[in-house]
Amino acid sequence: MAAKYGTGEDGRYCYPNSNVLINKLGITDEHALEVAEVKLSHARIGQFTLDFDDFSFAALRAIHSHLLQDLYNRDRRIQLPA
């Protein structure tokens, strides 16, 4: 299976033999996960105050974490390409 997330090691991030990210709700269907992402992140948008002066990597990561906190654990380190 091709690496959907470009790591070549999607097994660390996805359920076995799939392109579905491991998530807090245990959703293993790709379409169902997409629907959950939209609904849950939409519910979180109103709770977030964007600082339009800060577009640093840390700020973008905070936005991402806030919007998707109901689905994903954000305790993994992000590995940027060399």
N, C-alpha and C positions, 0 to 999 in steps of 0.2 A: 504494500500500500504506500502510495506517495506521501511524503511528509507535508501535510496541509499547512502547518505552521512554520515551515521552513527550517526546522531545527535538525531534521534528519533523525531525531530521537523523540518523535511524538509520543512514544510509549510513556515518557515521564509525565506528559500532560494530558493524554487521551486515554479513554477506556481501551482495553485490548481489542485489537483488530478493528478499530474504528477511527473516525476523525472527530469524535465527540469529546470535547474537553471534560475532564473530571470536574464535577461540580458538587456543591453542597446538597442539592436536591436529589442526586442520584439519577438524573435524567440521562438516558443513553440513546435516545432518538435525536438525530441532528435537527430535524425540523421543530420538534417540541422544545429543544433547548433554545433555538432562535426565537421562538414565540415567547418563552419565559424571559429571555434577555430583554426583549422589547418591552414587555409588560412591567417587569421589575425595575428596569432602569428608568422607564418613564415615570414610575411612581416616585423615584428618588430625585428626579430632576428638580422638582419644586423645593427640595430641601437643601439645595446646593447654591451657594453664593459664589459666583465666578469673579475672580480678580483679573480684570482685563489688562492689568499691568504686569502680570507674571505668567509667562508662557515657558517657564523653565521645564526641564524634564521632570523635576520633583512635583511641580504644580500639575502637569499633565497626568502624571501617575496618580496624584491625589484625586483628580477628577474621575479617572478610570476606576480607581478603587471605590470611591463613593458610589458611583452609579451601579457597579456590579457586585457590591458587597454581599448581597443576598444570595448570589450564585457561586462566587469563587472565593477561595482563600487567597490572600495576597501576601503570604509569608514567604513566597519563593523569591529569590533574587533574580532580577532581570539581567540576562546576559546579552550585552550589545555585541554586534559583530566587530571583529578586530579591524 
